[in-house]
Amino acid sequence: MDRKSFLKKSALAAFSMSVMGYVVEASPKKWMSTCETTNDILGPFYREGAPERSNMLFEGIKGNEITLKGKVLGNDCTTVLENAIVEVWHCDTEGNYDNDSNKYLHRAKAITGQDGSYSFKTIIPGKYLNGKLYRPSHIHFRVRAKDHKELVSQIYFAGDPHITEDPWASQKKAVHRVLPVFPDDITASLSVEFDIFLSNL
């Protein structure tokens, strides 16, 4: 199935995400918060076998370089999860995914350390048409940890004008997955932070 056909068929099945915590009404006059990150669509371009690496850059790569980083935590919002598997994948600046090559361009996985952290050097992805509309730039995630439910999600970038009409990114619960890009050090290296909260089995 090609990208266009998949997106048309799956638009109605989109799920909304949140990452940094959201507030829900449990009962009248009683409110509770949760930091659990919920699922988004996997999409048609996931590939098994992405290499374990933190640097996804390569000679001749196009695009604005960023460091994508964060921690994987349990649903108590504080316990870091060691040895969690974090997979990421995205398109290039022209909206194309590497679906075939043995280089697995713009694809990687990391294993979290004792502090639950992960980090990837990559680029801000490009965009591609979903029908008559462009999907906003996004990065896919698949995250697994022992005794926790597998998570599939996506992040977007603050200020992207294509978010408001996108069936995934425009969902109310996606607001905390629309992330800023910020200068992270004195050399103005650009970073994006995404902490991931997994629910228990």
Stockholm file with secondary structure:
# STOCKHOLM 1.0

chainA/1-201         MDRKSFLKKSALAAFSMSVMGYVVEASPKKWMSTCETTNDILGPFYREGAPERSNMLFEGIKGNEITLKGKVLGNDCTTVLENAIVEVWHCDTEGNYDNDSNKYLHRAKAITGQDGSYSFKTIIPGKYLNGKLYRPSHIHFRVRAKDHKELVSQIYFAGDPHITEDPWASQKKAVHRVLPVFPDDITASLSVEFDIFLSNL
#=GR chainA/1-201 SS CCHHHHHHHHGGGCCCCCSSCEEEEEETTEEEEECCCCCCCCCTTCCTTCCBCSBCCCTTCCSCEEEEEEEEECTTSSCBCTTCEEEEECCCTTSCCCCSCTTCTTEEEEECCTTCEEEEEEECCCCCEETTEECCCCEEEEEECTTBCCEEEEEEETTCTTSTTCTTTTSGGGGGGEECCEECSTTCCEEEECCEECCBC
#=GC SS_cons         CCHHHHHHHHGGGCCCCCSSCEEEEEETTEEEEECCCCCCCCCTTCCTTCCBCSBCCCTTCCSCEEEEEEEEECTTSSCBCTTCEEEEECCCTTSCCCCSCTTCTTEEEEECCTTCEEEEEEECCCCCEETTEECCCCEEEEEECTTBCCEEEEEEETTCTTSTTCTTTTSGGGGGGEECCEECSTTCCEEEECCEECCBC
//
